[in-house]
Amino acid sequence: MFHVTHISTAKTWRGGEQQIYYLMNHLNGKINQSIFCPYNAVLLNKIEIPINKITFNKRGSINILVARKLKKYTVENKVDLVHIHDSHAHNIYFLACILFGLKIPAIITRRIEKPITNIVSKYKYNHQNIQKIICVSDAVKETISPFITDKEKLKTIHSGIDIDKYSKTAKDYILHKTFNIPTSSILIGTIGALTNQKDHFTFIDVAEKILLKKEAYFIIIGSGKLEKEIKETINNKKLQSRIFLAGFRNDIPTIIKDLDIFLFTSIFEGLGTVLLDAMASGIPIVSTDVSGIPEIIENDKNGLLSKPKDTTNLASQVLELIENDERRNLFIKNGLLKINQFSAENMAQQNFETYLDIIQ
């Protein structure tokens, strides 16, 4: 068995960390794996499979001592390949190469749809030791392609989810009970960190427009730095009895089933894996048409797409789904058919095959 060391520097738990968790679980037994991450990373405590865990104290985006530790570990443990999972992890690997002579090849997973404009970043991505750049969507691949000298290094591997965990979960009306929402009422929700990227302010504006025409309830699931501002916006619009903040939740596969419609207002996404969660759960989707999202949602086939920040159209689309059972059921049916393309098992297998191409 060959040995792959994953590097992740995130301390929190978001979509990228979930993908690393899925990847390592599905590769368990196929290869030797180790994880190189901060001692207080949430991911560290989530990992249940028997692997080596090498930890460090994350202090900023550049740390020479951590780079030296990576070089020492990978050489002493005969690591065959390094898998880089975020930009700060890339910095650690890059420093290990240029300062300490690390020669072990690496691949990078790129999860964000942003051009690589920084000169140093361009050099890092085009470094001779980087064998593959895995993009989580074609949109990400197209965005960074102009900045990569060897286009053959670019490869799309869509993120995946544990489909059974979502599709086989029953509806328990947990959110309805928690927030005193009648079970007969329409519940429209979203899931995502409370950041500018997810644009929850548009979600609130859309909710306000819908409530002028239809009685419904809305819920925002997630935590983040904009929580106070979002709460103030809801209160200023006097919508606190209709829009609820559920905070960070560990029971997403269960509570997502409580939603009647999933409304996603993000302004950019690598792929938008939370839409996969909704689709696998049989929840009809209205989403912004940005980045990799059209690779999941085909407009008017398994969901509805709109321009970002177009509150009028987004509200109209949600109202259309509320009123039209036939369209809603069609999107659910087509979504359940399409979701099989996005299994975590398939994502892991494609990564495994990429490893083999490099090592053999």
NUKEGU-790789 format. One record per residue (C-alpha): y negated, x, z negated. Coordinates in steps of 0.001 Angstrom, whole numbers, plus 500000, padded with zeros to 6 digits. Example, Ala and Ser with C-alpha at 12.3 -4.5 7.8 and 13.67 -1.06 7.14 Angstrom:
2
<r><Y>504500</Y><X>512300</X><Z>492200</Z></r>
<r><Y>501060</Y><X>513670</X><Z>492860</Z></r>
***
This chain:
360
<r><Y>500000</Y><X>500000</X><Z>500000</Z></r>
<r><Y>496521</Y><X>501213</X><Z>500765</Z></r>
<r><Y>493709</Y><X>501062</X><Z>498212</Z></r>
<r><Y>490399</Y><X>499230</X><Z>498685</Z></r>
<r><Y>487527</Y><X>499480</X><Z>496198</Z></r>
<r><Y>485069</Y><X>496568</X><Z>496217</Z></r>
<r><Y>481477</Y><X>497233</X><Z>495147</Z></r>
<r><Y>479395</Y><X>494325</X><Z>493862</Z></r>
<r><Y>476201</Y><X>494753</X><Z>491850</Z></r>
<r><Y>475329</Y><X>491097</X><Z>491179</Z></r>
<r><Y>475350</Y><X>490110</X><Z>487517</Z></r>
<r><Y>475159</Y><X>486367</X><Z>488211</Z></r>
<r><Y>477584</Y><X>483978</X><Z>489913</Z></r>
<r><Y>476584</Y><X>482626</X><Z>493295</Z></r>
<r><Y>478213</Y><X>482084</X><Z>496660</Z></r>
<r><Y>478741</Y><X>485764</X><Z>497416</Z></r>
<r><Y>480550</Y><X>486400</X><Z>494162</Z></r>
<r><Y>482750</Y><X>483347</X><Z>494759</Z></r>
<r><Y>483741</Y><X>484828</X><Z>498118</Z></r>
<r><Y>484656</Y><X>488172</X><Z>496534</Z></r>
<r><Y>486777</Y><X>486303</X><Z>493992</Z></r>
<r><Y>488593</Y><X>484383</X><Z>496732</Z></r>
<r><Y>489069</Y><X>487562</X><Z>498781</Z></r>
<r><Y>490588</Y><X>489585</X><Z>495958</Z></r>
<r><Y>492867</Y><X>486741</X><Z>494880</Z></r>
<r><Y>494286</Y><X>486207</X><Z>498355</Z></r>
<r><Y>494787</Y><X>489959</X><Z>498901</Z></r>
<r><Y>496585</Y><X>490358</X><Z>495582</Z></r>
<r><Y>499982</Y><X>491930</X><Z>496243</Z></r>
<r><Y>499092</Y><X>492928</X><Z>499811</Z></r>
<r><Y>496960</Y><X>495930</X><Z>498881</Z></r>
<r><Y>495848</Y><X>497899</X><Z>495842</Z></r>
<r><Y>492358</Y><X>496798</X><Z>494795</Z></r>
<r><Y>489708</Y><X>497875</X><Z>492347</Z></r>
<r><Y>486271</Y><X>496473</X><Z>491556</Z></r>
<r><Y>483170</Y><X>498561</X><Z>490899</Z></r>
<r><Y>480496</Y><X>496376</X><Z>489272</Z></r>
<r><Y>478044</Y><X>496044</X><Z>486330</Z></r>
<r><Y>479682</Y><X>495798</X><Z>482914</Z></r>
<r><Y>477984</Y><X>492413</X><Z>482332</Z></r>
<r><Y>478729</Y><X>490844</X><Z>485739</Z></r>
<r><Y>480070</Y><X>487284</X><Z>485631</Z></r>
<r><Y>482538</Y><X>488248</X><Z>488363</Z></r>
<r><Y>484159</Y><X>490768</X><Z>486025</Z></r>
<r><Y>485214</Y><X>488044</X><Z>483604</Z></r>
<r><Y>486367</Y><X>485705</X><Z>486380</Z></r>
<r><Y>488891</Y><X>488151</X><Z>487820</Z></r>
<r><Y>492388</Y><X>487323</X><Z>486610</Z></r>
<r><Y>494542</Y><X>489510</X><Z>488852</Z></r>
<r><Y>495656</Y><X>492954</X><Z>487589</Z></r>
<r><Y>493215</Y><X>495437</X><Z>489140</Z></r>
<r><Y>491206</Y><X>498421</X><Z>487964</Z></r>
<r><Y>487714</Y><X>497451</X><Z>486813</Z></r>
<r><Y>485160</Y><X>500252</X><Z>486895</Z></r>
<r><Y>481877</Y><X>499279</X><Z>485299</Z></r>
<r><Y>478372</Y><X>500672</X><Z>485060</Z></r>
<r><Y>474985</Y><X>499778</X><Z>483653</Z></r>
<r><Y>472846</Y><X>498480</X><Z>486502</Z></r>
<r><Y>469313</Y><X>499825</X><Z>486290</Z></r>
<r><Y>467370</Y><X>499037</X><Z>489427</Z></r>
<r><Y>468587</Y><X>499272</X><Z>493008</Z></r>
<r><Y>469055</Y><X>503059</X><Z>493061</Z></r>
<r><Y>471166</Y><X>504935</X><Z>490538</Z></r>
<r><Y>472371</Y><X>508460</X><Z>491267</Z></r>
<r><Y>474698</Y><X>508593</X><Z>488265</Z></r>
<r><Y>476504</Y><X>505455</X><Z>489436</Z></r>
<r><Y>476832</Y><X>506951</X><Z>492936</Z></r>
<r><Y>478420</Y><X>510066</X><Z>491436</Z></r>
<r><Y>480788</Y><X>507867</X><Z>489422</Z></r>
<r><Y>481824</Y><X>506067</X><Z>492616</Z></r>
<r><Y>482550</Y><X>509368</X><Z>494371</Z></r>
<r><Y>484599</Y><X>510636</X><Z>491440</Z></r>
<r><Y>486652</Y><X>507443</X><Z>491111</Z></r>
<r><Y>487404</Y><X>506989</X><Z>494809</Z></r>
<r><Y>488513</Y><X>510591</X><Z>495276</Z></r>
<r><Y>490602</Y><X>510815</X><Z>492106</Z></r>
<r><Y>492324</Y><X>507475</X><Z>492822</Z></r>
<r><Y>492857</Y><X>508139</X><Z>496528</Z></r>
<r><Y>490902</Y><X>505105</X><Z>497697</Z></r>
<r><Y>491326</Y><X>504465</X><Z>501426</Z></r>
<r><Y>488403</Y><X>502122</X><Z>502038</Z></r>
<r><Y>485271</Y><X>500892</X><Z>500263</Z></r>
<r><Y>484154</Y><X>497283</X><Z>500760</Z></r>
<r><Y>480410</Y><X>496864</X><Z>500113</Z></r>
<r><Y>479329</Y><X>493350</X><Z>499152</Z></r>
<r><Y>475521</Y><X>493502</X><Z>498683</Z></r>
<r><Y>472479</Y><X>495642</X><Z>499420</Z></r>
<r><Y>472384</Y><X>497435</X><Z>496062</Z></r>
<r><Y>476079</Y><X>498195</X><Z>496430</Z></r>
<r><Y>475215</Y><X>499665</X><Z>499821</Z></r>
<r><Y>472661</Y><X>501926</X><Z>498120</Z></r>
<r><Y>475299</Y><X>503214</X><Z>495698</Z></r>
<r><Y>477723</Y><X>504019</X><Z>498507</Z></r>
<r><Y>475006</Y><X>505597</X><Z>500660</Z></r>
<r><Y>473865</Y><X>507884</X><Z>497833</Z></r>
<r><Y>477478</Y><X>508872</X><Z>497154</Z></r>
<r><Y>477741</Y><X>509889</X><Z>500816</Z></r>
<r><Y>474525</Y><X>511847</X><Z>501237</Z></r>
<r><Y>474290</Y><X>513403</X><Z>497754</Z></r>
<r><Y>477925</Y><X>513924</X><Z>496802</Z></r>
<r><Y>479679</Y><X>514154</X><Z>500159</Z></r>
<r><Y>481758</Y><X>510974</X><Z>499981</Z></r>
<r><Y>483772</Y><X>510706</X><Z>503197</Z></r>
<r><Y>485830</Y><X>507567</X><Z>502521</Z></r>
<r><Y>485063</Y><X>504926</X><Z>505200</Z></r>
<r><Y>483404</Y><X>501650</X><Z>504307</Z></r>
<r><Y>482799</Y><X>498149</X><Z>505571</Z></r>
<r><Y>479863</Y><X>495935</X><Z>504632</Z></r>
<r><Y>479775</Y><X>492171</X><Z>504272</Z></r>
<r><Y>476369</Y><X>490877</X><Z>505321</Z></r>
<r><Y>475606</Y><X>487421</X><Z>503879</Z></r>
<r><Y>471915</Y><X>486952</X><Z>504660</Z></r>
<r><Y>470200</Y><X>486125</X><Z>507925</Z></r>
<r><Y>467339</Y><X>488606</X><Z>507871</Z></r>
<r><Y>466390</Y><X>491372</X><Z>510311</Z></r>
<r><Y>466984</Y><X>494964</X><Z>509197</Z></r>
<r><Y>463440</Y><X>496240</X><Z>509598</Z></r>
<r><Y>463236</Y><X>498969</X><Z>506946</Z></r>
<r><Y>463791</Y><X>502459</X><Z>508396</Z></r>
<r><Y>466037</Y><X>503545</X><Z>505531</Z></r>
<r><Y>468077</Y><X>500352</X><Z>505796</Z></r>
<r><Y>468563</Y><X>500902</X><Z>509534</Z></r>
<r><Y>469847</Y><X>504398</X><Z>508805</Z></r>
<r><Y>472198</Y><X>503114</X><Z>506098</Z></r>
<r><Y>473694</Y><X>500438</X><Z>508344</Z></r>
<r><Y>474156</Y><X>502907</X><Z>511191</Z></r>
<r><Y>475619</Y><X>505649</X><Z>508996</Z></r>
<r><Y>478739</Y><X>507221</X><Z>510518</Z></r>
<r><Y>480915</Y><X>506233</X><Z>507536</Z></r>
<r><Y>480258</Y><X>502510</X><Z>508060</Z></r>
<r><Y>483169</Y><X>501314</X><Z>510176</Z></r>
<r><Y>482524</Y><X>497562</X><Z>510288</Z></r>
<r><Y>479751</Y><X>495142</X><Z>509392</Z></r>
<r><Y>481272</Y><X>491764</X><Z>508599</Z></r>
<r><Y>478816</Y><X>488906</X><Z>509109</Z></r>
<r><Y>479484</Y><X>485562</X><Z>507405</Z></r>
<r><Y>478195</Y><X>483674</X><Z>510452</Z></r>
<r><Y>477329</Y><X>484236</X><Z>514093</Z></r>
<r><Y>473714</Y><X>483576</X><Z>513123</Z></r>
<r><Y>473750</Y><X>486577</X><Z>510779</Z></r>
<r><Y>475429</Y><X>488686</X><Z>513465</Z></r>
<r><Y>472833</Y><X>487772</X><Z>516096</Z></r>
<r><Y>469957</Y><X>488486</X><Z>513721</Z></r>
<r><Y>471025</Y><X>492029</X><Z>512816</Z></r>
<r><Y>472551</Y><X>492980</X><Z>516170</Z></r>
<r><Y>469301</Y><X>494489</X><Z>517593</Z></r>
<r><Y>469236</Y><X>496966</X><Z>514699</Z></r>
<r><Y>472827</Y><X>498198</X><Z>515012</Z></r>
<r><Y>473457</Y><X>501009</X><Z>517490</Z></r>
<r><Y>477189</Y><X>500437</X><Z>517885</Z></r>
<r><Y>477577</Y><X>496688</X><Z>518463</Z></r>
<r><Y>481374</Y><X>497042</X><Z>518202</Z></r>
<r><Y>480934</Y><X>497464</X><Z>514462</Z></r>
<r><Y>479729</Y><X>493851</X><Z>514161</Z></r>
<r><Y>482296</Y><X>491169</X><Z>513401</Z></r>
<r><Y>481960</Y><X>487549</X><Z>512279</Z></r>
<r><Y>484266</Y><X>486340</X><Z>509512</Z></r>
<r><Y>483180</Y><X>482976</X><Z>508195</Z></r>
<r><Y>483184</Y><X>482456</X><Z>504445</Z></r>
<r><Y>485934</Y><X>480218</X><Z>503127</Z></r>
<r><Y>486767</Y><X>477923</X><Z>500236</Z></r>
<r><Y>489802</Y><X>476776</X><Z>498293</Z></r>
<r><Y>490204</Y><X>473524</X><Z>500225</Z></r>
<r><Y>492860</Y><X>471988</X><Z>497983</Z></r>
<r><Y>490688</Y><X>472449</X><Z>494907</Z></r>
<r><Y>488124</Y><X>470089</X><Z>496431</Z></r>
<r><Y>490187</Y><X>467725</X><Z>498545</Z></r>
<r><Y>492738</Y><X>466899</X><Z>495828</Z></r>
<r><Y>490276</Y><X>466259</X><Z>492997</Z></r>
<r><Y>489718</Y><X>462671</X><Z>491859</Z></r>
<r><Y>486357</Y><X>460972</X><Z>491332</Z></r>
<r><Y>485641</Y><X>460626</X><Z>487589</Z></r>
<r><Y>481967</Y><X>459515</X><Z>487594</Z></r>
<r><Y>481085</Y><X>462382</X><Z>485233</Z></r>
<r><Y>477504</Y><X>462602</X><Z>486489</Z></r>
<r><Y>477063</Y><X>458849</X><Z>486230</Z></r>
<r><Y>478183</Y><X>458903</X><Z>482601</Z></r>
<r><Y>476099</Y><X>461984</X><Z>481747</Z></r>
<r><Y>472850</Y><X>460610</X><Z>483172</Z></r>
<r><Y>473501</Y><X>456915</X><Z>482588</Z></r>
<r><Y>473658</Y><X>456082</X><Z>486295</Z></r>
<r><Y>475398</Y><X>452802</X><Z>487212</Z></r>
<r><Y>478655</Y><X>453537</X><Z>489041</Z></r>
<r><Y>477694</Y><X>450970</X><Z>491672</Z></r>
<r><Y>474488</Y><X>452856</X><Z>492537</Z></r>
<r><Y>474022</Y><X>455307</X><Z>495406</Z></r>
<r><Y>473965</Y><X>458916</X><Z>494187</Z></r>
<r><Y>472522</Y><X>461573</X><Z>496488</Z></r>
<r><Y>472744</Y><X>465187</X><Z>495420</Z></r>
<r><Y>472502</Y><X>468864</X><Z>496209</Z></r>
<r><Y>473928</Y><X>472050</X><Z>494743</Z></r>
<r><Y>472239</Y><X>475436</X><Z>494765</Z></r>
<r><Y>470257</Y><X>477963</X><Z>492793</Z></r>
<r><Y>466720</Y><X>476836</X><Z>491986</Z></r>
<r><Y>465030</Y><X>479289</X><Z>494348</Z></r>
<r><Y>462541</Y><X>479048</X><Z>497202</Z></r>
<r><Y>465391</Y><X>479435</X><Z>499691</Z></r>
<r><Y>466956</Y><X>476093</X><Z>498733</Z></r>
<r><Y>463589</Y><X>474270</X><Z>498958</Z></r>
<r><Y>464228</Y><X>471652</X><Z>496285</Z></r>
<r><Y>460632</Y><X>470499</X><Z>496656</Z></r>
<r><Y>461549</Y><X>469068</X><Z>500050</Z></r>
<r><Y>464573</Y><X>467431</X><Z>498409</Z></r>
<r><Y>462209</Y><X>465758</X><Z>495930</Z></r>
<r><Y>459814</Y><X>464642</X><Z>498673</Z></r>
<r><Y>462710</Y><X>463178</X><Z>500658</Z></r>
<r><Y>463928</Y><X>461348</X><Z>497558</Z></r>
<r><Y>460453</Y><X>459898</X><Z>497070</Z></r>
<r><Y>460429</Y><X>458536</X><Z>500632</Z></r>
<r><Y>463905</Y><X>457055</X><Z>500305</Z></r>
<r><Y>463006</Y><X>455313</X><Z>497044</Z></r>
<r><Y>460218</Y><X>453458</X><Z>498801</Z></r>
<r><Y>462887</Y><X>451667</X><Z>500855</Z></r>
<r><Y>466120</Y><X>451840</X><Z>498909</Z></r>
<r><Y>467242</Y><X>451968</X><Z>495301</Z></r>
<r><Y>469145</Y><X>455187</X><Z>494655</Z></r>
<r><Y>469574</Y><X>458082</X><Z>492265</Z></r>
<r><Y>469301</Y><X>461794</X><Z>492968</Z></r>
<r><Y>470689</Y><X>464867</X><Z>491282</Z></r>
<r><Y>470028</Y><X>468600</X><Z>491613</Z></r>
<r><Y>472850</Y><X>470844</X><Z>490399</Z></r>
<r><Y>472013</Y><X>474487</X><Z>489741</Z></r>
<r><Y>469808</Y><X>476792</X><Z>487700</Z></r>
<r><Y>467143</Y><X>479352</X><Z>488503</Z></r>
<r><Y>463618</Y><X>480639</X><Z>488126</Z></r>
<r><Y>461965</Y><X>477530</X><Z>489611</Z></r>
<r><Y>463460</Y><X>475095</X><Z>487111</Z></r>
<r><Y>460214</Y><X>474519</X><Z>485219</Z></r>
<r><Y>458187</Y><X>474008</X><Z>488406</Z></r>
<r><Y>460773</Y><X>471628</X><Z>489859</Z></r>
<r><Y>460853</Y><X>469617</X><Z>486648</Z></r>
<r><Y>457054</Y><X>469398</X><Z>486625</Z></r>
<r><Y>457031</Y><X>468190</X><Z>490234</Z></r>
<r><Y>459526</Y><X>465446</X><Z>489403</Z></r>
<r><Y>457478</Y><X>464389</X><Z>486367</Z></r>
<r><Y>454177</Y><X>464449</X><Z>488275</Z></r>
<r><Y>455673</Y><X>462089</X><Z>490845</Z></r>
<r><Y>456980</Y><X>459928</X><Z>487981</Z></r>
<r><Y>460511</Y><X>460200</X><Z>489336</Z></r>
<r><Y>462225</Y><X>461461</X><Z>486160</Z></r>
<r><Y>464210</Y><X>458226</X><Z>485874</Z></r>
<r><Y>465593</Y><X>458686</X><Z>489405</Z></r>
<r><Y>465929</Y><X>462465</X><Z>489916</Z></r>
<r><Y>467963</Y><X>464469</X><Z>487403</Z></r>
<r><Y>468491</Y><X>468190</X><Z>486893</Z></r>
<r><Y>472096</Y><X>468908</X><Z>485951</Z></r>
<r><Y>471722</Y><X>472674</X><Z>485507</Z></r>
<r><Y>474459</Y><X>475204</X><Z>486247</Z></r>
<r><Y>477944</Y><X>473680</X><Z>486216</Z></r>
<r><Y>481451</Y><X>475166</X><Z>486194</Z></r>
<r><Y>483103</Y><X>471916</X><Z>487275</Z></r>
<r><Y>481729</Y><X>471592</X><Z>490818</Z></r>
<r><Y>485054</Y><X>470519</X><Z>492424</Z></r>
<r><Y>485079</Y><X>467526</X><Z>490070</Z></r>
<r><Y>481449</Y><X>466463</X><Z>489896</Z></r>
<r><Y>480733</Y><X>466851</X><Z>493609</Z></r>
<r><Y>483069</Y><X>463891</X><Z>494131</Z></r>
<r><Y>480513</Y><X>461705</X><Z>492314</Z></r>
<r><Y>478046</Y><X>462088</X><Z>495196</Z></r>
<r><Y>477802</Y><X>459488</X><Z>497924</Z></r>
<r><Y>475689</Y><X>461698</X><Z>500213</Z></r>
<r><Y>475034</Y><X>465442</X><Z>500133</Z></r>
<r><Y>471441</Y><X>466339</X><Z>501040</Z></r>
<r><Y>470823</Y><X>470035</X><Z>501767</Z></r>
<r><Y>467239</Y><X>471174</X><Z>502338</Z></r>
<r><Y>467616</Y><X>474962</X><Z>502492</Z></r>
<r><Y>465203</Y><X>476911</X><Z>504716</Z></r>
<r><Y>467710</Y><X>479690</X><Z>505492</Z></r>
<r><Y>471376</Y><X>480423</X><Z>504814</Z></r>
<r><Y>473930</Y><X>483018</X><Z>505778</Z></r>
<r><Y>476399</Y><X>480192</X><Z>506295</Z></r>
<r><Y>475941</Y><X>477568</X><Z>503574</Z></r>
<r><Y>479348</Y><X>477456</X><Z>501874</Z></r>
<r><Y>478334</Y><X>474634</X><Z>499547</Z></r>
<r><Y>478454</Y><X>472424</X><Z>502643</Z></r>
<r><Y>482116</Y><X>473384</X><Z>502972</Z></r>
<r><Y>482634</Y><X>472195</X><Z>499391</Z></r>
<r><Y>481015</Y><X>468857</X><Z>500246</Z></r>
<r><Y>482947</Y><X>468496</X><Z>503480</Z></r>
<r><Y>486300</Y><X>469222</X><Z>501786</Z></r>
<r><Y>485400</Y><X>466663</X><Z>499119</Z></r>
<r><Y>484839</Y><X>463927</X><Z>501688</Z></r>
<r><Y>481067</Y><X>463713</X><Z>501144</Z></r>
<r><Y>478910</Y><X>462907</X><Z>504219</Z></r>
<r><Y>476187</Y><X>465489</X><Z>504794</Z></r>
<r><Y>472539</Y><X>465518</X><Z>505834</Z></r>
<r><Y>471266</Y><X>469081</X><Z>506179</Z></r>
<r><Y>468564</Y><X>471276</X><Z>507616</Z></r>
<r><Y>469416</Y><X>472898</X><Z>510935</Z></r>
<r><Y>468990</Y><X>476567</X><Z>509998</Z></r>
<r><Y>470866</Y><X>479866</X><Z>510241</Z></r>
<r><Y>474657</Y><X>479492</X><Z>510132</Z></r>
<r><Y>474678</Y><X>475812</X><Z>509144</Z></r>
<r><Y>475269</Y><X>474525</X><Z>512736</Z></r>
<r><Y>478493</Y><X>476558</X><Z>512673</Z></r>
<r><Y>479676</Y><X>474149</X><Z>509960</Z></r>
<r><Y>477852</Y><X>470913</X><Z>510808</Z></r>
<r><Y>477911</Y><X>469597</X><Z>514367</Z></r>
<r><Y>475031</Y><X>467149</X><Z>514572</Z></r>
<r><Y>476124</Y><X>463534</X><Z>514851</Z></r>
<r><Y>479802</Y><X>464522</X><Z>514687</Z></r>
<r><Y>480511</Y><X>465583</X><Z>511110</Z></r>
<r><Y>477000</Y><X>465301</X><Z>509697</Z></r>
<r><Y>473318</Y><X>465028</X><Z>510555</Z></r>
<r><Y>470917</Y><X>467929</X><Z>511063</Z></r>
<r><Y>467142</Y><X>468066</X><Z>510872</Z></r>
<r><Y>464392</Y><X>470654</X><Z>511086</Z></r>
<r><Y>463582</Y><X>472273</X><Z>507723</Z></r>
<r><Y>460829</Y><X>470565</X><Z>505701</Z></r>
<r><Y>460896</Y><X>467508</X><Z>507975</Z></r>
<r><Y>460876</Y><X>465053</X><Z>505082</Z></r>
<r><Y>460401</Y><X>461995</X><Z>507281</Z></r>
<r><Y>463420</Y><X>462700</X><Z>509463</Z></r>
<r><Y>465612</Y><X>463825</X><Z>506558</Z></r>
<r><Y>464806</Y><X>460620</X><Z>504686</Z></r>
<r><Y>465517</Y><X>458557</X><Z>507805</Z></r>
<r><Y>468903</Y><X>460265</X><Z>508241</Z></r>
<r><Y>469909</Y><X>459646</X><Z>504640</Z></r>
<r><Y>468866</Y><X>456003</X><Z>504903</Z></r>
<r><Y>470899</Y><X>455697</X><Z>508103</Z></r>
<r><Y>474025</Y><X>456896</X><Z>506296</Z></r>
<r><Y>473380</Y><X>454586</X><Z>503360</Z></r>
<r><Y>473218</Y><X>451596</X><Z>505692</Z></r>
<r><Y>475978</Y><X>452552</X><Z>508136</Z></r>
<r><Y>479484</Y><X>452691</X><Z>506642</Z></r>
<r><Y>481035</Y><X>453390</X><Z>510031</Z></r>
<r><Y>478951</Y><X>456508</X><Z>510685</Z></r>
<r><Y>479486</Y><X>457716</X><Z>507141</Z></r>
<r><Y>483265</Y><X>457345</X><Z>507409</Z></r>
<r><Y>483314</Y><X>459030</X><Z>510834</Z></r>
<r><Y>481503</Y><X>462089</X><Z>509454</Z></r>
<r><Y>483897</Y><X>462268</X><Z>506520</Z></r>
<r><Y>486917</Y><X>462075</X><Z>508836</Z></r>
<r><Y>485607</Y><X>464723</X><Z>511242</Z></r>
<r><Y>484538</Y><X>466935</X><Z>508356</Z></r>
<r><Y>488026</Y><X>466904</X><Z>506862</Z></r>
<r><Y>489418</Y><X>467931</X><Z>510247</Z></r>
<r><Y>486965</Y><X>470790</X><Z>510684</Z></r>
<r><Y>487255</Y><X>472175</X><Z>507148</Z></r>
<r><Y>490625</Y><X>473784</X><Z>507916</Z></r>
<r><Y>488763</Y><X>476446</X><Z>509905</Z></r>
<r><Y>487069</Y><X>477592</X><Z>506711</Z></r>
<r><Y>489887</Y><X>478247</X><Z>504252</Z></r>
<r><Y>489625</Y><X>481135</X><Z>501796</Z></r>
<r><Y>493093</Y><X>482202</X><Z>502888</Z></r>
<r><Y>491955</Y><X>482526</X><Z>506496</Z></r>
<r><Y>488843</Y><X>484474</X><Z>505449</Z></r>
<r><Y>490946</Y><X>486902</X><Z>503398</Z></r>
<r><Y>493497</Y><X>487388</X><Z>506184</Z></r>
<r><Y>490751</Y><X>488298</X><Z>508657</Z></r>
<r><Y>489359</Y><X>490827</X><Z>506182</Z></r>
<r><Y>492865</Y><X>492242</X><Z>505684</Z></r>
<r><Y>493304</Y><X>492678</X><Z>509431</Z></r>
<r><Y>489927</Y><X>494425</X><Z>509570</Z></r>
<r><Y>491066</Y><X>496819</X><Z>506856</Z></r>
<r><Y>494223</Y><X>497593</X><Z>508841</Z></r>
<r><Y>492227</Y><X>498300</X><Z>511998</Z></r>
<r><Y>490217</Y><X>500925</X><Z>510135</Z></r>
<r><Y>492931</Y><X>502562</X><Z>508041</Z></r>
<r><Y>495761</Y><X>502713</X><Z>510566</Z></r>
***
